[in-house]
């Protein structure tokens, strides 16, 4: 598994995303979800993310978002 700051060019359907919570604590854990789609135009893609509770939303990646690829490094 590889981890990187999320960018549209590096993140793909099937990758996991993690949103860092400022002042991380047990009462405000990081939020994690799975990319199930890419939306937007080239260079300005956003992620359609499915969260653990089953809801889906569009995520505009920022500096607080990291992606976790489930692809082996040699296939990236």
Secondary structure by P-SEA (a helix, b strand, c coil): ccccccccccccccbbbbbbcccccccccbbbbbbcccccccccccccccccccbbbbbbccccbbbbbccccccc
